[in-house]
Every structure is written in structure tokens, then in C-alpha cells.
Amino acid sequence: MTKILSILLLTFFSFTTYAQADITQYLKTHHYYFTLDKGFDQQTTDTLIQKLSAFKLILQAEGGSHDLNIYKKIPLVWITFLTQYFGLTHVFLEFGHSSAVCANNYLLTNDTSNLYNSSSIEYWQQYYKLNSTLPDERKVKFFGIDFNRPTSYFKALKKIIPNKQSPENIRGIIELIKSANDSLRDCSYIIDFNANLKKDLTINKPDYISYLGKSYKDFERIVMSKGTCNDVYKNRNYNIADNFLSFDAESDDSIYYGELGMAHTILKNKVAATIINNSPKFKDKVCVINLYCYNCTTNKEQVSNWPLKKIEKDILDYFLPFCNSDFTLFDLSDNNELTNKYSEYGQYLIIAKNQN
């Protein structure tokens, strides 16, 4: 009996060692370094052009903490790459469409008063600079798929409303929007106001279409968006997915880029990424890039990689030794026994080191 047990243990450890060697060999040839300032080198670029061509949505996860400074630059790396090689024009972040309207107005004018948050000026300036290098038909525009924040709700609606008299049927509520305080932060008031506005829009839709013209769709996306500012700590995955699919039904782009917290991106879970990836039009066409932040800190909260907890030991044992730069991208998209354990979380994994 002891002999049999010894043989079984030896077989187990031999198999484990073999598997470890195999994944190490795979990772050795499937990792790429990049920087936030220069992006990808030519070899990585050529590989990504080939690999990403099968997808319609490139979804970057914000791992560790939303407050890490790297998320001011990582989107630009991907967006610059995707605009150049895939013709990307539409991008979403983890905000509502009201915030997107304010951002798009800034990108058109370079007028920082359009922004909903003065601390975000530096962030949006990099996209204004990128758009200045692109022809009008290829400029990047943002859209929102999360709930509308109080900081941008009335500010965005005011930017949409034209400077002309509104039809009599909708004049009362339009005047309330015009006179609203941009700095209002009362979530309950905004929820009630939007409920009334939604009801009025449903009843008088032709008048709104006539009055708002080409801005009507932005107006409708704000007012009819699923979710409210009370949803911060609720499960928003279905609303996020529905808002995205609703936008795509009208835009029908060949490719999108988005960025969400990692609670919404793990493919094996029932989250926004999964819901979109299982929809008929996007079936197996969502490429998730998760991010593990190693030795990272912020002043606002403790950094946590909890969505990757079940594979964290493997990340530290097998992936981390290959990380000889601040940012390493691991390609796990090959459908095989070695990678399936990890690709069910996402087809790519970035390990960022020593960030704050």
C-alpha cells in the first residue's frame, strides 16, 4: 500500500512539474513589454494586429484600483494603436453618457469649461491632441454605458439644448433644464427629475426630435439610460451591457474600445463582459485584457486584485518572473490546455509593477 501511495504521489508531482514547465515555456514566447509613453514596439504591434482582428470589442480592465495613475495613460496606448490600425472611432469608459457628452464637447472646442471635472483636464488634453492628428471622420468620440453622474447630468443636457425657443408642449421642462444649477449634486432630485423627463420624452418624442435635431440621440441616451446615481454599489453589469448593445445597434462600428473595473470584465463570471460576449452579434468577439497590479499603492484605498484571486498564485509563480519592465502584456488567447485556465478570465493579462 505504501508503495502504491508513493507511486501515485510521484506521478502527481511529476505531472505538476511537467505542467509548470509547459506553461513556463509558453509564457516565455507569449509576453511583450510596453511603455505608457511609447506604447508597443513593432514586433508586438504586428502580433496584435493579427490576433485582435478577430474581435469587435477590446475591453481593458482597471485592476487593482480605479485610482491608480496608470489609468490616465493605458487607454491612450490602446486607443492610439486601435485608431491607427483598426479605424477605431468610438470609446466608452466607466461613466454615463452625460459625462461623454461633456468630454466630446471639449474634444471639439478645447474649451475646458465643457468638462464636468476640472481635475480631469490633463486626461482629456491627450485625446484632444490625438484627435488633432486625425481627419474629422476618424476622430475619437466617447459614449457612456454606465449611470449618469450628478456632476455631469445637467451640464450635459444644457449643452445639448439649442439656443432657440422650444415647442410649447415641452417648453416647461426645457426651461427647468436651462435654469438648473450645473453644480447640483443631489442624486435623489436628479433621479426624480429624470423620471419626469423620461415620461415627457415618451409622450412628446416628435417635439424633442424636431427641437433637438442632430443632438437628439445624445439627449435620448442620457434620459433613457438604464441605471441611476444610486447604483454605485449595486450590480450594474446588466445595465452596462444593455446600454452598450443599445449604442451598437445604432452605431454598428466594426470595433470598439472600452475600459471598466475588473469586477465587470472577468469572462468566466456573469458580468458585463460575459453578457456582451454571449450576445448574438458579439459572440466570442469580446477581447478582455485584465490587469494585475504588483506592489502597487494609492493614497485613496488599498490596492486589491481580488477578481484574479483564484489564479493569483500562478501569476506570482509563473508570470511575474518574466516581468522585467513596469508593464508586461501576456497573450493567453491560444485555445489550448495550457492557457484555458487563464483565458477563461480574459484573453490577455497585463502585469503592472510598482505603480501608484
ZINORCOR-V17464 format. One line per field, one symbol per residue. phi: phi as a letter, one per 20 degrees, with the letter a starting at -180 (. if undefined). A space follows every 10 residues. Layout:
# ZINORCOR-V17464
phi: ???
This chain:
# ZINORCOR-V17464
phi: .fffffffff ffffffffff fffffffgdc ccebcfedme ffffgfffgf fefeddcdde eeenagefff eecggfgfff ffffdcmgcc cccebeffff fffffffedm effffebffe gfffffefff ffedfgfdff cdcdcdfffg fcgfgfgffe ffebfeggfd fgffffffef egefceffff ffffffffff fffdggffff felfegffff fffegfocfe egdefdgffg ffffffffge elffbccbcc fffddfffee cggffffefg fdgldddedf cdddldbcfe bffcdgfdgf dfffffedeg geeecfccdd edffebffeg gdfferfccd dddldb
